[in-house]
Amino acid sequence: MNLKNQIDSHQHFWKYDPKVHSWMTADMKIIQRDFLPQDLKPLLDKSGIHGCVAVQASQTEAENDFLLSLSHENDFIEGIVGWVDLQSKDISGRLEFYAGHPKIKGFRHVILDEPYFDFMLQLSFLKGISKLYEFGFTYDILIYPKHLPNAFTLAKSFPNQLFVIDHLAKPNINEHEIGNWNRDLKKIASLENVHCKISGMVTEADWYNWKPENFTPYLETALEAFGVGRLMYGSDWPVCTLSSSFENTYGIAKGFFSKLSENEQEQFFGGNATSFYQLNKG
């Protein structure tokens, strides 16, 4: 089945710098190099994917400048999820500035790396989140399963704000843990303003010994919880290459969602991301 207008809703670019990309641990040597648009474009073309959303890989506004420059040179980069200091006293000013750059669709903070567990519920952070809707920005939630209850509180507090959970909240697929994650994912999915990315699964499994069926219980939960209308596909390239090729990562989703109608598959593989990130604007 040749699906139309497919979008990879979650991938990264970087010029590797060990200080900037300190999150890349010693076991991640294969991604400790540059990954740029010319590396991704042939992979997208081979899978019939026509565009992508580039997501921040370091928490600086210089990252936004870098991704914007790449998007200006490469039309297939249709949107950017950048970073901004949501706790800044000048957050409105910064958001107004980025509203003048239509390729920037939303923002993300690496909450899962914050030592303070309730980081996302701090008043200073909530104030920043409260400003996003005014400027039409989305917010990507990057967390572990233990953070899902806090994410529920966050998303419920701002019912008009669009949120998307990255990587299904990174369930522990390697240890086949599903109980609490299943419960909490379904709870947050009850909020209509929350969406979810089918991404990042292969790096939560056994990197060298996973099988496609290892992901089935997690995919079934996500589909049941969000329905096809609030799910979107993301490769998490090049991070996915720690455990899988781009093609095999895409194949996991293709295999599972092949049971859906063509229209539903087109929603999942492109339509939902296009709508969520307003990729047809800018």
PyMOL commands that set and color helices and strands:
alter all, ss='L'
color gray80, all
select helices_A, chain A and resi 26-31+37-47+61-73+91-99+111-113+119-121+123-135+145-157+166-169+179-189+212-226+228-230+239-242+246-257+262-276
alter helices_A, ss='H'
color red, helices_A
select strands_A, chain A and resi 6-11+49-55+77-82+104-109+138-141+163-165+194-198+231-233
alter strands_A, ss='S'
color yellow, strands_A
deselect
rebuild
show_as cartoon
